[in-house]
């Protein structure tokens, strides 16, 4: 360290120590007054998120893998990458073959329950189409253990360098869990880990997020307190309210520029 720099820092430290400052107490009263009844949280979260083009499907704890597979087959999605080291990943594999007996999702038709207006996928520029992946899986790779045409499960079980070509070129959807959702803002809480890296939610064209109805919070403050964030912060935490969108270029709204074109919330009821 140079003498000049050391001299400057010494003077700054001396001034700081001679005039210590006591930070004012935090006042969380305004946000602590925000509460919604338990039965109002999910409808509010759904209304706010659907307003920015998020989609919802619903299922029970026992049926969600089969309901998800049926939904992906109906949407023409050929591949789903998941985290095999998580509890949700293990449940997904165990229940994947139950599609033939799974009931259809009880999710209401588009537009229902959205509050004022219709938050469908039509934008002022016209219908917001969801084009197929530019590098779809070859037809032969879509066979799943003799079950015929349908989505293929692909585990995220290698390093990013090894899996990057497949992840960026042919994976159509990625599945992640969430830490819950916030009623105040209509946001999901994503908590990336080594077992479930953030690339699962950022790279594929479709992000499917599992939201359990026993993990709904009024505010972000409530979620942080009840989950004990002060004791263990993640490398990064994500608050997600809808699919990726931007209007940076000529003020034309475009989806999928910085992330997924579609965000689908799979609501799981205990």
KOLVO-829046 format. One record per residue: residue in three letters; x negated, y, z of N, C-alpha, C in turn. Coordinates in steps of 0.02 Angstrom, whole numbers, padded with zeros to 5 digits, always signed. Layout:
<nodes>
ALAXYZXYZXYZ
...
</nodes>
This chain:
<nodes>
UNK-00042-00060+00000+00000+00000+00000-00044+00062+00000
UNK-00029+00111-00043-00069+00171-00047-00061+00212+00016
UNK-00113+00256+00029-00111+00298+00089-00053+00346+00087
UNK-00038+00374+00028+00017+00422+00021+00083+00389+00037
UNK+00093+00330+00009+00157+00295+00022+00163+00275+00095
UNK+00109+00252+00124+00110+00232+00194+00125+00292+00239
UNK+00098+00350+00221+00110+00410+00260+00184+00431+00258
UNK+00213+00427+00197+00283+00445+00189+00328+00398+00230
UNK+00316+00333+00225+00357+00285+00261+00350+00293+00336
UNK+00289+00309+00359+00278+00319+00431+00319+00378+00456
UNK+00321+00432+00418+00361+00490+00439+00435+00474+00439
UNK+00459+00436+00389+00530+00419+00386+00550+00375+00445
UNK+00506+00328+00462+00521+00284+00519+00522+00323+00584
UNK+00475+00370+00591+00473+00410+00653+00536+00452+00660
UNK+00559+00481+00605+00620+00521+00606+00680+00478+00623
UNK+00683+00418+00594+00738+00372+00608+00740+00352+00681
UNK+00682+00337+00709+00680+00314+00779+00694+00370+00828
UNK+00678+00432+00808+00690+00489+00852+00763+00510+00853
UNK+00798+00494+00802+00870+00513+00797+00911+00452+00778
UNK+00918+00403+00822+00956+00343+00807+01030+00359+00795
UNK+01059+00323+00748+01130+00333+00731+01170+00273+00753
UNK+01227+00286+00782+01272+00232+00802+01328+00227+00750
UNK+01332+00171+00715+01384+00166+00664+01454+00169+00695
UNK+01500+00201+00662+01568+00205+00689+01600+00136+00690
UNK+01646+00124+00736+01680+00059+00737+01723+00049+00675
UNK+01725-00012+00652+01765-00028+00593+01839-00027+00611
UNK+01878+00002+00568+01950+00007+00579+01986-00034+00526
UNK+02007-00094+00545+02042-00138+00498+02118-00134+00505
UNK+02141-00087+00546+02213-00083+00559+02256-00077+00496
UNK+02237-00035+00447+02280-00029+00388+02291-00095+00351
UNK+02237-00134+00344+02244-00197+00307+02274-00252+00351
UNK+02265-00247+00416+02293-00298+00461+02369-00294+00465
UNK+02397-00239+00444+02471-00232+00446+02504-00264+00385
UNK+02466-00286+00337+02494-00315+00277+02509-00389+00288
UNK+02573-00406+00288+02594-00475+00300+02652-00491+00254
UNK+02655-00554+00232+02711-00579+00195+02733-00644+00228
UNK+02797-00657+00227+02823-00719+00254+02792-00778+00216
UNK+02785-00834+00250+02751-00891+00220+02783-00911+00154
UNK+02850-00908+00150+02884-00929+00089+02878-00876+00033
UNK+02854-00817+00050+02847-00764+00000+02778-00762-00032
UNK+02729-00794-00002+02660-00787-00026+02650-00816-00096
UNK+02671-00879-00106+02659-00909-00171+02697-00874-00226
UNK+02762-00857-00218+02796-00820-00271+02762-00753-00287
UNK+02736-00719-00236+02702-00655-00249+02637-00667-00287
UNK+02598-00716-00265+02535-00731-00300+02549-00749-00372
UNK+02599-00790-00382+02616-00811-00451+02638-00752-00493
UNK+02680-00710-00465+02704-00652-00504+02647-00606-00524
UNK+02602-00592-00478+02547-00547-00493+02499-00578-00544
UNK+02486-00643-00538+02439-00674-00584+02468-00687-00653
UNK+02532-00703-00655+02564-00712-00721+02567-00647-00759
UNK+02569-00591-00723+02572-00526-00756+02508-00512-00795
UNK+02453-00547-00778+02390-00539-00816+02372-00604-00853
UNK+02425-00641-00874+02418-00698-00919+02391-00762-00887
UNK+02394-00768-00822+02378-00831-00790+02438-00878-00798
UNK+02423-00943-00806+02476-00994-00814+02478-01038-00752
UNK+02537-01066-00737+02546-01108-00678+02579-01174-00696
UNK+02555-01227-00665+02590-01291-00664+02590-01315-00591
UNK+02637-01358-00574+02644-01379-00504+02649-01455-00501
UNK+02625-01482-00445+02627-01555-00434+02620-01569-00360
UNK+02635-01631-00342+02624-01653-00273+02553-01679-00265
UNK+02533-01689-00203+02466-01714-00189+02453-01781-00224
UNK+02502-01825-00224+02493-01891-00254+02494-01890-00330
UNK+02527-01841-00360+02540-01844-00432+02498-01796-00473
UNK+02459-01750-00442+02428-01698-00481+02380-01722-00535
UNK+02341-01776-00526+02298-01798-00582+02338-01818-00643
UNK+02393-01855-00632+02434-01877-00688+02470-01818-00721
UNK+02494-01771-00680+02528-01712-00707+02479-01671-00748
UNK+02418-01665-00724+02367-01627-00760+02351-01660-00827
UNK+02343-01726-00826+02327-01761-00888+02383-01752-00940
UNK+02445-01758-00917+02501-01749-00963+02502-01679-00992
UNK+02489-01629-00949+02488-01560-00973+02434-01550-01025
UNK+02374-01575-01012+02319-01567-01060+02334-01602-01126
UNK+02365-01661-01122+02383-01697-01184+02433-01657-01224
UNK+02483-01627-01190+02533-01586-01225+02502-01524-01257
UNK+02449-01497-01225+02416-01437-01250+02364-01453-01303
UNK+02351-01517-01316+02301-01536-01365+02230-01527-01342
UNK+02218-01528-01277+02151-01520-01249+02117-01589-01249
UNK+02058-01593-01279+02026-01657-01288+01975-01676-01235
UNK+01951-01628-01195+01898-01644-01147+01905-01601-01085
UNK+01893-01632-01028+01897-01598-00963+01835-01615-00924
UNK+01796-01565-00905+01737-01577-00864+01755-01563-00791
UNK+01731-01607-00747+01748-01602-00676+01686-01616-00634
UNK+01692-01602-00569+01637-01612-00523+01647-01679-00486
UNK+01609-01731-00504+01621-01797-00473+01602-01801-00400
UNK+01562-01753-00375+01541-01756-00305+01590-01725-00256
UNK+01645-01698-00281+01694-01667-00237+01752-01715-00223
UNK+01790-01701-00170+01848-01742-00156+01899-01739-00212
UNK+01908-01679-00241+01956-01672-00295+01934-01712-00356
UNK+01868-01714-00369+01843-01752-00425+01856-01826-00418
UNK+01847-01852-00358+01861-01923-00345+01936-01938-00352
UNK+01978-01893-00326+02050-01903-00332+02072-01900-00405
UNK+02041-01855-00444+02058-01849-00515+02045-01915-00551
UNK+01988-01944-00541+01971-02007-00575+02018-02063-00554
UNK+02033-02067-00489+02076-02121-00464+02147-02116-00491
UNK+02172-02055-00501+02241-02047-00523+02251-02033-00597
UNK+02196-02035-00635+02199-02014-00706+02242-02060-00748
UNK+02244-02124-00732+02280-02172-00774+02355-02175-00759
UNK+02379-02135-00713+02450-02139-00693+02495-02095-00735
UNK+02470-02070-00792+02509-02023-00832+02575-02052-00855
UNK+02576-02115-00872+02637-02144-00900+02694-02143-00851
UNK+02679-02141-00785+02732-02142-00735+02740-02074-00701
UNK+02697-02026-00718+02701-01960-00685+02759-01920-00712
UNK+02797-01887-00668+02852-01843-00692+02823-01780-00723
UNK+02862-01748-00763+02840-01686-00793+02836-01632-00739
UNK+02792-01584-00751+02782-01530-00703+02847-01492-00692
UNK+02864-01477-00628+02925-01440-00614+02917-01365-00626
UNK+02861-01345-00657+02850-01274-00669+02905-01245-00712
UNK+02931-01185-00694+02987-01156-00733+02965-01134-00801
UNK+03013-01123-00847+02996-01101-00915+02960-01034-00913
UNK+02924-01020-00968+02888-00957-00973+02936-00899-00965
UNK+02913-00850-00925+02953-00790-00915+02994-00793-00852
UNK+03010-00853-00828+03052-00858-00768+03010-00845-00706
UNK+03037-00805-00661+03002-00791-00599+02945-00742-00607
UNK+02944-00704-00661+02888-00658-00673+02904-00588-00652
UNK+02961-00576-00622+02977-00507-00603+02998-00468-00664
UNK+02983-00404-00666+03003-00362-00721+02962-00377-00783
UNK+02997-00378-00839+02962-00389-00902+02944-00462-00912
UNK+02913-00475-00969+02892-00543-00986+02817-00544-00995
UNK+02783-00578-00949+02710-00582-00953+02689-00643-00991
UNK+02716-00653-01050+02696-00709-01091+02630-00694-01123
UNK+02607-00736-01169+02542-00727-01199+02543-00681-01258
UNK+02598-00645-01270+02600-00597-01323+02573-00531-01299
UNK+02529-00500-01337+02499-00436-01320+02526-00384-01368
UNK+02512-00320-01356+02535-00268-01402+02507-00278-01472
UNK+02452-00314-01478+02424-00326-01544+02454-00386-01579
UNK+02500-00422-01544+02530-00481-01573+02519-00540-01527
UNK+02543-00600-01546+02535-00658-01503+02462-00672-01488
UNK+02447-00684-01424+02379-00700-01405+02368-00775-01414
UNK+02346-00794-01472+02338-00865-01488+02279-00894-01450
UNK+02281-00960-01440+02227-00996-01408+02197-01042-01460
UNK+02148-01020-01499+02120-01061-01552+02084-01121-01525
UNK+02079-01174-01564+02044-01233-01541+01970-01218-01532
UNK+01936-01260-01493+01865-01252-01481+01828-01252-01548
UNK+01779-01207-01557+01744-01204-01622+01705-01268-01637
UNK+01688-01306-01585+01652-01369-01595+01688-01424-01557
UNK+01747-01445-01580+01785-01495-01543+01751-01562-01543
UNK+01769-01602-01493+01741-01670-01491+01763-01710-01552
UNK+01719-01750-01581+01739-01794-01635+01796-01839-01613
UNK+01837-01859-01661+01897-01899-01645+01880-01960-01604
UNK+01826-01993-01621+01808-02055-01586+01793-02045-01513
UNK+01769-01984-01494+01751-01971-01425+01812-01956-01383
UNK+01871-01949-01414+01931-01933-01377+01967-01996-01351
UNK+01942-02053-01367+01971-02115-01341+01950-02123-01269
UNK+01997-02139-01226+01982-02147-01155+02000-02217-01132
UNK+01950-02260-01131+01958-02328-01105+02018-02363-01135
UNK+02026-02355-01201+02080-02392-01235+02148-02362-01226
UNK+02153-02303-01197+02219-02274-01184+02245-02235-01244
UNK+02206-02231-01298+02228-02194-01357+02209-02122-01354
UNK+02240-02082-01398+02224-02011-01401+02242-01978-01335
UNK+02198-01934-01312+02211-01899-01250+02149-01867-01224
UNK+02154-01826-01172+02095-01792-01145+02046-01841-01114
UNK+01981-01826-01122+01928-01867-01095+01899-01833-01034
UNK+01888-01871-00981+01855-01846-00921+01780-01850-00930
UNK+01746-01794-00917+01673-01792-00923+01645-01764-00858
UNK+01605-01803-00822+01578-01779-00758+01520-01730-00767
UNK+01518-01681-00724+01460-01636-00721+01410-01669-00674
UNK+01371-01715-00701+01327-01756-00660+01254-01753-00680
UNK+01236-01700-00717+01167-01690-00737+01147-01618-00722
UNK+01084-01603-00732+01061-01535-00723+01090-01490-00777
UNK+01091-01426-00765+01118-01379-00814+01081-01383-00880
UNK+01016-01390-00876+00976-01394-00938+00996-01455-00979
UNK+01009-01511-00946+01027-01573-00982+01098-01570-01009
UNK+01142-01537-00972+01213-01538-00991+01234-01477-01032
UNK+01189-01428-01038+01206-01365-01071+01232-01373-01142
UNK+01199-01413-01185+01226-01419-01254+01298-01443-01256
UNK+01313-01494-01218+01382-01521-01216+01430-01471-01186
UNK+01408-01438-01131+01451-01391-01096+01469-01332-01140
UNK+01422-01306-01178+01434-01246-01218+01464-01262-01287
UNK+01455-01323-01312+01475-01337-01381+01538-01379-01387
UNK+01556-01419-01337+01612-01465-01349+01661-01472-01291
UNK+01645-01447-01232+01691-01453-01176+01746-01400-01183
UNK+01808-01422-01180+01864-01376-01190+01893-01349-01125
UNK+01889-01387-01070+01918-01364-01007+01873-01384-00949
UNK+01873-01343-00897+01836-01358-00836+01882-01355-00776
UNK+01874-01401-00729+01916-01406-00670+01876-01387-00608
UNK+01904-01342-00567+01873-01325-00503+01925-01324-00448
UNK+01901-01327-00387+01943-01317-00329+01943-01242-00313
UNK+01981-01222-00263+01980-01154-00238+01981-01156-00162
UNK+01964-01100-00132+01969-01092-00060+02036-01063-00040
UNK+02081-01056-00088+02146-01027-00074+02159-00969-00119
UNK+02211-00930-00101+02230-00872-00141+02254-00816-00096
UNK+02252-00754-00121+02267-00695-00081+02332-00663-00107
UNK+02381-00656-00063+02446-00630-00083+02443-00555-00100
UNK+02401-00518-00065+02398-00446-00075+02379-00429-00147
UNK+02330-00464-00175+02304-00447-00241+02319-00498-00295
UNK+02345-00557-00277+02357-00609-00326+02291-00635-00353
UNK+02247-00658-00309+02180-00680-00329+02164-00748-00299
UNK+02129-00789-00338+02103-00852-00314+02034-00841-00282
UNK+02017-00882-00233+01951-00880-00203+01912-00941-00227
UNK+01860-00930-00266+01817-00983-00289+01752-00983-00250
UNK+01729-01041-00232+01669-01048-00189+01622-01097-00222
UNK+01582-01076-00271+01537-01121-00307+01487-01155-00260
UNK+01472-01218-00274+01423-01256-00236+01379-01295-00285
UNK+01330-01330-00257+01287-01371-00299+01327-01427-00332
UNK+01377-01453-00296+01420-01506-00325+01469-01479-00376
UNK+01490-01417-00367+01540-01386-00411+01514-01317-00433
UNK+01467-01316-00480+01435-01252-00499+01483-01205-00535
UNK+01465-01141-00534+01509-01090-00561+01518-01096-00637
UNK+01471-01130-00671+01478-01139-00743+01542-01176-00762
UNK+01568-01217-00716+01631-01253-00730+01689-01205-00740
UNK+01686-01148-00706+01741-01100-00712+01727-01044-00762
UNK+01665-01038-00785+01647-00982-00828+01637-01001-00901
UNK+01614-01061-00915+01594-01078-00984+01650-01108-01026
UNK+01687-01159-01003+01739-01188-01046+01793-01137-01065
UNK+01826-01148-01121+01877-01103-01145+01938-01101-01099
UNK+01949-01155-01061+02006-01159-01016+01980-01174-00946
UNK+01999-01134-00897+01981-01147-00827+02044-01170-00791
UNK+02041-01229-00761+02096-01255-00721+02075-01254-00648
UNK+02113-01218-00607+02095-01210-00536+02149-01241-00492
UNK+02128-01284-00447+02174-01317-00401+02187-01271-00342
UNK+02250-01255-00330+02270-01212-00274+02318-01251-00229
UNK+02298-01262-00168+02341-01298-00120+02383-01247-00082
UNK+02446-01264-00073+02493-01217-00043+02482-01207+00032
UNK+02438-01246+00062+02422-01235+00133+02360-01191+00141
UNK+02339-01159+00086+02281-01114+00088+02298-01047+00056
UNK+02354-01017+00078+02376-00953+00052+02368-00900+00107
UNK+02339-00844+00090+02324-00792+00139+02356-00726+00119
UNK+02370-00685+00170+02398-00619+00156+02347-00573+00124
UNK+02286-00572+00153+02234-00526+00130+02167-00561+00126
UNK+02120-00529+00092+02052-00554+00089+02021-00556+00159
UNK+02036-00505+00200+02011-00503+00268+02033-00564+00307
UNK+02096-00582+00302+02122-00641+00337+02086-00704+00314
UNK+02075-00711+00249+02041-00770+00223+01970-00774+00250
UNK+01934-00719+00250+01865-00719+00275+01862-00737+00349
UNK+01909-00710+00388+01909-00724+00460+01927-00797+00474
UNK+01979-00822+00444+02002-00890+00459+01955-00943+00432
UNK+01918-00927+00379+01871-00975+00351+01800-00967+00378
UNK+01790-00917+00421+01725-00908+00453+01669-00888+00407
UNK+01683-00842+00362+01632-00821+00313+01571-00792+00347
UNK+01579-00761+00405+01522-00729+00439+01469-00781+00460
UNK+01490-00843+00469+01443-00895+00490+01406-00927+00431
UNK+01437-00927+00372+01405-00961+00315+01431-00932+00250
UNK+01393-00885+00222+01412-00856+00158+01384-00899+00101
UNK+01421-00904+00045+01395-00941-00012+01345-00899-00052
UNK+01311-00931-00099+01267-00894-00143+01306-00840-00180
UNK+01365-00858-00203+01413-00808-00229+01483-00835-00219
UNK+01529-00790-00209+01599-00807-00205+01635-00767-00259
UNK+01686-00797-00290+01721-00766-00345+01794-00754-00327
UNK+01819-00695-00343+01890-00681-00338+01917-00675-00409
UNK+01962-00720-00428+01985-00725-00496+02061-00715-00498
UNK+02083-00669-00541+02155-00655-00546+02184-00673-00614
UNK+02143-00686-00663+02168-00702-00730+02112-00723-00776
UNK+02128-00739-00838+02077-00758-00887+02032-00699-00904
UNK+01975-00713-00932+01928-00661-00951+01958-00616-01005
UNK+01951-00551-00996+01976-00505-01047+01936-00440-01046
UNK+01932-00407-01102+01896-00344-01108+01926-00303-01164
UNK+01919-00238-01159+01939-00192-01212+01882-00144-01228
UNK+01821-00167-01218+01763-00125-01229+01755-00103-01301
UNK+01773-00147-01348+01762-00133-01418+01826-00104-01448
UNK+01823-00041-01468+01879-00006-01500+01943-00009-01460
UNK+01938-00019-01394+01996-00022-01349+02047-00075-01371
UNK+02023-00127-01403+02065-00183-01423+02058-00239-01372
UNK+02113-00258-01341+02111-00310-01289+02094-00378-01319
UNK+02043-00409-01292+02021-00474-01316+02011-00520-01256
UNK+02028-00583-01265+02022-00632-01211+01964-00680-01226
UNK+01930-00702-01172+01879-00752-01179+01810-00726-01198
UNK+01800-00661-01196+01735-00634-01217+01682-00649-01164
UNK+01699-00641-01101+01650-00650-01047+01666-00713-01005
UNK+01712-00754-01027+01731-00812-00988+01789-00847-01021
UNK+01828-00886-00983+01882-00926-01011+01937-00884-01044
UNK+01965-00911-01098+02023-00879-01130+02087-00891-01091
UNK+02089-00946-01054+02149-00964-01017+02131-00983-00946
UNK+02172-00960-00899+02167-00981-00829+02231-01016-00811
UNK+02226-01078-00790+02284-01118-00772+02277-01138-00699
UNK+02325-01117-00659+02324-01134-00587+02367-01196-00576
UNK+02337-01247-00550+02373-01309-00534+02391-01306-00460
UNK+02454-01289-00446+02477-01282-00376+02493-01353-00349
UNK+02459-01371-00295+02468-01437-00266+02506-01430-00199
UNK+02564-01461-00196+02605-01460-00135+02589-01522-00092
UNK+02575-01513-00028+02562-01571+00015+02620-01620+00015
</nodes>
